[in-house]
Amino acid sequence: MKKTGILRAMKLCRDYDRMNREDREVLRKHRLEELTAYARENSPFFRELYRDVPADFDLSDLPVTDKRQLMEHWDEWVCDRKLKLADAEEFMKDPSNIGGLLGGRYMILTTSGSTGSPLVAAVDPTANSVMGAVSAVRSFARRQDMRSFMKRGAKSMAVFADGGFYLGNSSIRRRLKSMPWRKRQMAVSSALYPIEEIVRALNEFQPAMLGGYPSNLELLIDEARAGRLDISPVIIMTGGEHLSDGLRKELSETFSCYVQTAYSCTEGGTVACECENRHFHVNDDWVIVEPVDENDEPVSDGVLSDHILLTNLFNYTQPFIRYVVTDRVIMHHESCGCGRISPWIELEGRTDDVTVFMGSGREVKIAPLSIYAVLKEVHSLRRFQVLVYGGNRVEMRIEEKPGEDRSEAFEEAARCLEEYLLSQGTDPVKITLSEEPPRQHPNSGKFKHIVNMSMEENARS
């Protein structure tokens, strides 16, 4: 794929939206063939992996890839032979590099690790343009919300964990660094701040669009109802976590605006955009989504998958081809009342829990991503899982990195977590080290970093 700026990428999106099904299929096939040919030629990893793949292949002929496999071969996987994982990891040690460019070219991202450990991704300018174009052209479910947003000066503010190299946070930081004048239109408030500081920032900025992870936005409802938060967004955009029907309704009623979400991931950008019918329409000009069972065999429409295989058709620097993403979806190809003809999915979603602590006789709610962001910076940890019980009790399951002392890793993690919780106004917290390692949920197979044990116990009773 030749170098593409955001204006051309937006035109490509609009052109695709006007195509019929047959022309769309031809374009997707062409893009897949171009991507695999480039990967074979420029990635030693894919050259070996595709050694026995015929020239005239079907998608199902290509081997499945996963996070662990690709991270173990990172330097051989990427198609720019000058890119090295060690350089990316060194780059990420400096938080001021968030939204910056490694080597003046690559935005570096890391996943939130929904299967337990993060992936490091390199995003080239063309990939960044495509992700921005999809957001610009397709993100609004309703045209009236876009018009209202523009009339209000296109001012948007997101509540993110702003200390990490995550997709949402890094994308905003990238735009602000490349276009400083947009600071009047775009801002981020750190989810790690005390709620009072987040409220103050939102009141001062007065966003027309409020964005963030659902669990972070949930904490703003009480602030608005108490009159401390006084904003009037015309649209709320959530992402990164499952948005429940109950929370969607609460946010809409509290802020008197439309609430929508999207399905995004670091490996594929915005995979699917929500329409008015709350169907996630796959951006299938840029990504291929294959719902499969536990054996990577395709499942039929209407059947809940065990996971998906994702193929990113626009990232040539770091190809994701038939890549395992652990989200469970139900695929649909029947018509949607919104008029879009792209397939749509139902999404089970990610399910880390909002936790509740006590502080000065009142409940203090903490969003899960805030706890994750704090512990993510404890570099002696390879994986972790935080179990929160009543009475301000926390049990921590950890897996330390090779060569690290387990006790010292726990002590550092416990200190960082306790300092953060106290900064949020909680009473002292008792943190203990579990003998068990981090583990996935026995039924869903999903990995939760943050588990509200009171919710788990209520669900079982």
N, C-alpha and C positions, 0 to 999 in steps of 0.2 A: 504493500500500500504506500503510495507516494505521500510525501509530507503534506499534511492537511491542517489548515488553520481553522479557527472556530467558525468563521463565516461560511467557508466552503462546507464544513461539517454540518452546519445548520441547513444548508441547501440540500445536501445529500439526505438528511432526515426528512425534509419536506417532500423531496422527489420520491422517496420510498413510500411515504404515506399516500401518494397518489397512484402508486402502481397496483396492478391487479395481482392476484395470487401467483399466477404463472411467472410473471416477470420477477416477482419477489424471490421465488424459489431459484430462478436462474442466477440472480445476483448473489444470494447466500452461497450457492454452490461455488460460484466463481471466487468469492472472498475466502471460502474455506480452502480451496485449492491453492490460491496465492499464499495464504498463511502457512500451510503445511510445507509448501515448496521452499518458502523462505526459512522456516524452522529447520528443515533438513539441511539446507545449505550453510546456515550460519550458527546453529546450535549443535555442539558436539553431542550433547545429551540426546536431542531428537534425531540426530543422524544415526546414532546407534539404536535408539528405540524403534525407529521406522525402517530399519534395515530390511525387513522382510515384507513391508507393506507395498502392495503393487502400485504402479503408477496410476492406474484407473481404479481408485479405491472408493468405497462407501464410508460414511462416517463411522459406522460400526466396525470397520476394519482397523481403526486406529486404537492402539492400546490406551487403557485408562491410566491417568496420572493422579497423584495425591500430594498433599502438603508435605508430608514427611519425606517422600521420595524426591521431590523437587528441591526442598531445602538442603538435603544431603548432597545434591549435585548443583548447587546454586551457580557456581562459577562456570560450569559446563552447560547449564540450562540457558542462561541469558545469551542473546544473539550479538551483543556488543562485547567483543573479546576484551575490552579494556575495563569493563565493569567487574568489580570484585565484591563479594559479600563483606569482607573485612572492612572495605572502604565505606560501604553503606552503614555498617554497624558503628563505625567510628563517627560518621556523620550524624547519626541519631543520638550520640551521647550529648550533643549540644542542643538544648531545647530551642535556641534561637534559630536553628536551621529548619524548624517546622515551616513548611510552605516554601522553603528555599530549594535550590537546585544543586544536586551533587554534580560536580564537574561542569556546572553551568548549563546542564541539560536535563537531568533526571530528578523529578520529584520522588522522594522516598516515602513509602507508606508501610504501615504494619497493620496486620489484622488484629482484632480484639481477641482472637484465640478461642472461638466457640467450641473447638474440639480439644482445648487444653493448652496449646502452644501456638505462638503467633507465626505468621508468614511475613517475610520482607519482600515488598514489591517495588519495582522501579517503573515509573510512569514517564514515557517520553512525551515531547510536545504534541505529537499527533494524537496519542491516546488521551492526553489531557483535553485537547480540543474536542474530541468526540464526546467525552463525558460531559463537558460543558454544553455542547450543542444539544445533546439529549435532554439535559435539564432545562435548557432555554425553550426548546420547541415543544416538549411533551409533559412537563412536570405538573402543569395546572389541569386538574380534572374539569374545571368549569371556566369558560372564557370570561364570565363576569367577574370572577375573582382576580384574574390577571388584569382586567381593565381597572378594577378598584385598587389593586396593588400599584399599578403605574400612576394612577391619579394621586396616590399618597406618596409619591416621590420614590417608589421602589425601595423603600427602606426596610431592610431585613436584619433581624438579630437572632442568633442561635445560642442555645445553652448547651455547650459541649464540654467534655473533659479536654481542656485546651493545652494540656501538657504532653500530649502524645501525638505520634505521627499517624493519626487515624484519617480515614478518607474524608469525612465531613469537615473536620477541623483543618486538615492540611489544605484542602481545596479552597476554603475561605481564605486562609492565610496566604496561599499562593496568589489569589486575585488581589488581595490588599497589598502585597509586596510588588506585584507587577503594575498595579494601578492605584497608587496611594490616594488619588483623589476620591476613590470609592469609599473612603472611611466615613464620609457623610451619609452613605447609603447602606453600608454593610458593617456589622460588628459581631463580636463573639463575647459572651460572658462565660467565664469558667464555671463548670458545674462543681468544681472543688471549692468555690468560695462559699462562705456562710450564706444562707438564704437571704439575709438582709442585704448583702452586697449585690446579689443577683437582682433583687427587686429594685434596688436603687439604680442600677445600670439600665434596667428595662424602662423604668419611669423616666429617666433622663433622655434615653434614645427614642422612645415612642415608636416602636417598629410597626410597619404595616403588615409585615410577615413575621410570625414567631415560629422559630424552628427548634428542633432538638430531639433528643431521645424521649420516648413516651414517659419513661420512669422519671426523668428530670422534670418534664413539663407537669407531671402529676403533682409535684411538690408545690407548684405555683397556684394550684386551685385554692387552697386554704388562704394563701396570701391575698388573692383577688377577692375572695368572699369576705375577708376581714377588712377590706378597704386599703390595705397597705400597698397592693399592686394595682396601679391605675393606668392600664393600657387598653387600646381598642384595636387590636389587629383585625385585618379584613380576611386573613387566612392563617391557619396554623398548619405547618408542614412537619410531619414527624418521619422518623426513619431509624434504622439500625436495630430496632427491637419490635416485638409484636405489639400492635396497637389493638387493645381489646375494644369490643363494642361499647362496654360500660365506660371506659376512659374516654373514648371518642365523644360519647354523648355528654359526659361531664365537662370536657374541655369546650365543646361547642356551646353548651348552655352558659358556662361561666363567662366566656369571652364573646358570646353572641356573634360567632363567625363559623365559617365552614372549616372542617377539619379533615385532612387527608393524610395519606402516608405513601411510601414507595418501598420497593424492594431493591436494596443495593448491597453490594459487597465489594471489598477491596479488589478482588480478582476480576470483577466484571463491570464495575461502576454501577450505574442504575440499570439493573437487570430488567425491571418491570415497573411501569407507571400505573397508578390507580386511576380508574375512570369514575364517573358519577355512580355507577352501579357497584362500586367497590370491588371491581375485578382488576387484578394485576395483569395488564397487557404487556407481554414480553416484547422488549425492543429487539425483535428477531432479525433486524438488519445488521445488528452489531454483536449479538450474543446468540448462541444456540443452547437451549435448555433441554436436557434429556432426563425425564423422571424415570428412575430405575429402582429395582428391588435390591435386596442385600447382596445379590450375585451380579450386580451391574447389568441385569437384563431389563429391557424396557417394560414399563407397566402401562396398561391401557388408560385412556381418558377416563376420568371419574374415579380413579383408584389412587389412594394415598401412597406416595413413593416412600422408599426407605431413605433415599437421598437423591441428589441430582448430579448429573455430569454437565459441567459448564464449559463451553468453548467461547473464548473471547476473540472476536474477529478483527479487533482493531489494535491490539497490543503486540507489535512485532518485536519489540525489544525483549520481552519476557513472555513467550507464548503460554497461554493456559488453554490446553486442548484436551477435551474430555476429562476435565479436572473435577475431582470429588468435592462437592460442597454438601455439608451434612444437613442442610435444611430439607424438610419434608414438604412436598407440594402435591396438589392435585391438578393435572393439566386438563384444559378444555379447549376444543377447537370449534364448538358451536358458536353461532352468531351471538353478539352482544348488542343490547339495545342502544349502546352509546354510538354505534356506527363503525367502530374500529374493527378491522378484519384480522388483526394479529391475534394469535392464540393468547389465552389468559389462564392464570393460575390462581388457585387458592393456596395460601401459605400458612403453615403451622406456626412459624416464627420462632424467635429466640426468647428465652423466658427467665433470665436472671430476675431476682426478686428485689423489690423495694424493702428495706429493712427498717425496723423501729427500735429506737433506744429511748431511755429515759434521761431527762436532764432538767434539774430544778423543778421536779414534780410535773413535768409535761412531756408529751411524746415528741421525739425528734426523728423525723423521717429522713433516711439517707438513701439516695439513688444508688443502684448497684454499680453503675459505671464509675461513679466517684471513688468507691472503694477499690475497684479494679485498677483505676488509673494510679492510685497511690501505691499499690503493691506491685504494679508493673515496673515501677522504678527501682524496686529492690532487685538488683542485678544478680544476686546470688541464688535467686529462685528460678527454677526451670518451669514449674507449674505450681499453682496454688488453688485452694478452694476454701472459702470462708463460710462457716455455718453459724448463723446468728440465732441465739435462744433468748427467751425472756430473761428479765433480771440483768440486762447488760452483760450477758455471757457470750463469748465468742470462742468457737473451736476452729482451729486452723489446720487444714491438711496441706502439706507442702511436699514438693519434690525439688531438692536442691540441685544445682548444676554440678556436673562432674568436678571433683576437686574441692568443692566447697564443704565447709563444716555444717552439718545439719542444725546443730544447736545455735550456732552463730547466725545462720540464715534466718531461723525462726525468731531469734531475739531482735534482729534488725527489722524484720517484717512486723513483729508485734509492736515495736516502738513506733514505727512509721504510722501504723494503723491507729494506735492509741492517740498519738499526737493529732492526727487528722480528726478523729471523732471528738476529741476534747475541743478542737477549734470550731466545731459545729455546735457546741453547746451541750454535749452529752455529759452525764456524770461519769466518773471513772468506770472503765470497762475491764472485766477479767478475761484475759485471752490465754487459752491453753493450746498446747500442741497435740494434735491427734496422732495416734499410732498408725492410722490408716492413710493410704495415699489418696490424692485426688481421684475421683471416679465419676463415671457417667451415670445418669439416671437409669435404674434397672429396667424401666419400661420404655421410655422414649428414646434412650440411647444418646440424648443430648447432654452436653457438658455444661453445668452451671458453675460459674466462678463464685457467685454469691447466692446463698440459699437461706431464705427466711424459714427457720425450722418450725415456727409457729404455724405458718401457712401449710407446710408439709404435713404436720400433725393433724391440722384441721381437715385437710384433703383425705387423709386416711381414715378419719373417724366418721 
